Amino acid sequence: MKRVAILISGGGSNMLRLLDSMAGDHPARPVLVGSNDPAASGLAKAAAQGVPTVAIDHRAFASRTEFEAALLEPLLAAEPDIICLAGFMRILTPDFTRRFAGRMLNIHPSLLPKYPGLHTHARAIEAGDAEAGATVHEVTADLDAGPILGQARVPVLPGETPDTLAARVLVQEHRLYPEVLRRFAAGDRKPVLL
């Protein structure tokens, strides 16, 4: 049984889908939900499901390296086999990502390699793309550039706004991430395509 830690920065809607999926014959179980924001509402939601939580406020540290050192303590204590970033809005240093190479996943709201970083939905609409979507990938030192483990596509509709597109993409994120985690935890890295 694989041990999974999930890192969030906000409400944790993808985190909740991952927690819900890790039951029954699933090859993984959650051991920790952590956040860089003590006010993240997802922490209370995880605690309500009986999952241990921790908050390490990134604003209390002078550098990214100091924040990561503080985050590592509870993370390593939980002994995760897999770390899932689920709306974790901090860029991690190469040293941190290397420590968990091949074991850290992230979900990004675009069809990578298109639109790494922020404002993905607006960028897709401005470019006139016919479709948008979400990608689950392995985390590497390069932002949103690791090996792709799954993608879900949605059409960009006439009159689309970044908010309407984001809402439709999020529905697919909630399907995609649990499916990728299930496969990944079972040792299968073949991409999931929805």
Wavefront OBJ file of the C-alpha trace (Angstrom):
o trace
v 0.000 0.000 0.000
v 1.513 3.324 -1.106
v 1.496 6.258 1.303
v 0.335 9.575 -0.197
v 0.908 13.119 1.051
v -1.064 15.923 -0.611
v 0.001 19.584 -0.629
v -2.591 22.330 -1.117
v -2.861 26.119 -0.857
v -6.622 26.665 -0.850
v -9.962 24.884 -0.783
v -8.565 21.572 -1.930
v -11.231 20.390 -4.381
v -8.735 18.107 -6.167
v -7.376 16.974 -2.791
v -10.889 15.919 -1.760
v -11.321 13.877 -4.952
v -7.988 12.177 -4.285
v -8.972 11.412 -0.673
v -12.351 10.037 -1.784
v -10.675 7.816 -4.382
v -8.193 6.202 -1.967
v -10.550 3.582 -0.573
v -11.470 -0.016 -1.237
v -9.058 -1.722 -3.633
v -7.086 1.489 -4.330
v -3.325 0.804 -4.037
v -2.713 3.936 -1.927
v -3.868 5.658 1.249
v -3.509 9.281 2.405
v -1.100 9.930 5.284
v -0.898 13.759 5.330
v -2.415 16.914 3.864
v -0.129 19.914 4.131
v -0.461 23.567 3.191
v 1.679 26.685 2.918
v -1.336 28.688 4.176
v -2.757 28.053 7.668
v -6.058 29.575 6.485
v -6.469 27.111 3.596
v -10.003 25.761 3.946
v -8.928 22.389 2.555
v -7.094 21.631 5.814
v -10.345 21.450 7.796
v -11.927 19.328 5.054
v -9.037 16.838 5.210
v -9.124 16.757 9.021
v -12.872 16.066 8.872
v -12.018 12.925 6.862
v -9.543 11.833 9.515
v -6.399 12.705 7.563
v -3.557 14.318 9.550
v -2.871 17.911 8.493
v -0.065 20.419 8.842
v 0.301 24.081 7.892
v 3.683 25.729 7.379
v 3.113 29.426 6.613
v 5.536 30.336 3.823
v 5.281 34.027 4.811
v 7.097 33.286 8.079
v 10.341 32.440 6.267
v 12.957 34.683 4.707
v 13.637 32.311 1.811
v 12.107 29.502 -0.213
v 14.852 27.195 1.091
v 13.977 27.920 4.742
v 10.272 27.341 4.056
v 11.009 24.036 2.349
v 13.243 22.909 5.224
v 10.337 23.509 7.618
v 7.890 21.733 5.282
v 10.219 18.745 4.959
v 10.038 17.908 8.668
v 6.368 16.832 8.813
v 6.510 15.572 5.230
v 9.395 13.194 5.885
v 7.865 12.162 9.224
v 4.758 10.988 7.294
v 6.991 8.743 5.125
v 5.100 9.278 1.859
v 5.797 7.131 -1.182
v 4.016 9.659 -3.396
v 3.450 13.402 -3.039
v 0.535 14.985 -4.898
v 0.511 18.727 -5.455
v -3.136 19.762 -5.679
v -3.385 23.508 -6.083
v -0.126 24.030 -4.189
v 0.783 27.558 -5.249
v 4.475 27.604 -4.369
v 7.299 27.023 -6.829
v 9.589 24.386 -5.352
v 13.372 24.552 -5.557
v 15.353 22.033 -7.634
v 16.798 20.554 -4.414
v 13.287 19.863 -3.098
v 12.005 18.366 -6.353
v 15.113 16.194 -6.764
v 14.570 14.727 -3.288
v 11.219 13.347 -4.490
v 12.144 12.673 -8.130
v 9.800 10.180 -9.738
v 7.448 10.324 -6.732
v 5.838 13.785 -6.968
v 2.801 14.569 -9.125
v 1.110 17.851 -9.999
v -2.088 18.814 -11.779
v -1.966 21.845 -14.067
v -4.963 23.501 -15.768
v -3.707 23.427 -19.344
v -2.745 20.944 -22.011
v 0.971 21.009 -21.309
v 3.398 21.833 -22.792
v 1.069 24.743 -23.637
v 0.703 27.474 -21.010
v 2.881 26.552 -18.066
v 2.526 28.897 -15.114
v -0.495 31.091 -14.432
v -3.533 32.486 -16.328
v -3.805 29.342 -18.447
v -7.483 29.698 -19.385
v -7.179 33.308 -20.526
v -4.089 32.405 -22.553
v -5.895 29.513 -24.281
v -8.864 31.746 -25.173
v -6.624 34.603 -26.376
v -4.709 32.173 -28.592
v -7.950 31.019 -30.222
v -7.411 27.411 -29.154
v -10.198 24.984 -30.050
v -9.628 23.000 -26.867
v -8.166 23.366 -23.415
v -7.887 21.004 -20.489
v -5.746 19.734 -17.653
v -2.534 17.749 -17.316
v -1.140 15.575 -14.535
v 2.637 15.362 -14.711
v 5.641 14.312 -12.701
v 7.252 17.263 -10.958
v 10.777 18.136 -12.063
v 13.004 21.151 -11.458
v 11.542 22.804 -14.578
v 8.136 24.433 -13.958
v 5.245 22.353 -15.360
v 7.632 20.435 -17.612
v 7.880 16.903 -16.183
v 6.738 13.718 -17.949
v 2.999 13.784 -18.714
v 0.964 11.099 -16.923
v -2.498 12.148 -18.060
v -4.540 14.753 -19.890
v -8.207 15.636 -20.073
v -9.520 17.820 -22.905
v -12.510 20.154 -23.103
v -13.658 22.230 -26.087
v -13.312 26.003 -25.888
v -16.854 27.233 -26.554
v -17.950 30.410 -28.367
v -18.155 33.314 -25.920
v -15.998 31.443 -23.406
v -14.552 33.391 -20.469
v -11.603 32.307 -18.322
v -14.061 31.601 -15.475
v -16.460 29.447 -17.519
v -13.560 27.537 -19.043
v -11.927 27.059 -15.625
v -15.162 25.615 -14.224
v -15.474 23.077 -17.053
v -11.795 22.130 -16.870
v -12.085 21.616 -13.094
v -14.789 18.988 -13.631
v -12.300 17.048 -15.766
v -9.461 17.606 -13.266
v -11.611 15.863 -10.660
v -11.883 12.812 -12.948
v -8.295 12.839 -14.206
v -6.181 13.193 -11.052
v -7.691 10.250 -9.125
v -7.342 7.999 -12.176
v -3.697 8.959 -12.692
v -2.918 8.476 -8.993
v -4.508 5.024 -8.991
v -2.401 3.936 -11.971
v 0.766 5.602 -10.705
v 0.439 3.980 -7.266
v 0.099 0.605 -9.008
v 3.324 1.248 -10.940
v 1.680 2.128 -14.269
v 3.001 5.336 -15.877
v 1.122 4.975 -19.151
v -0.686 8.299 -19.707
v -4.399 8.512 -18.914
v -6.260 10.300 -21.706
v -9.789 11.573 -21.036
l 1 2 3 4 5 6 7 8 9 10 11 12 13 14 15 16 17 18 19 20 21 22 23 24 25 26 27 28 29 30 31 32 33 34 35 36 37 38 39 40 41 42 43 44 45 46 47 48 49 50 51 52 53 54 55 56 57 58 59 60 61 62 63 64 65 66 67 68 69 70 71 72 73 74 75 76 77 78 79 80 81 82 83 84 85 86 87 88 89 90 91 92 93 94 95 96 97 98 99 100 101 102 103 104 105 106 107 108 109 110 111 112 113 114 115 116 117 118 119 120 121 122 123 124 125 126 127 128 129 130 131 132 133 134 135 136 137 138 139 140 141 142 143 144 145 146 147 148 149 150 151 152 153 154 155 156 157 158 159 160 161 162 163 164 165 166 167 168 169 170 171 172 173 174 175 176 177 178 179 180 181 182 183 184 185 186 187 188 189 190 191 192 193 194
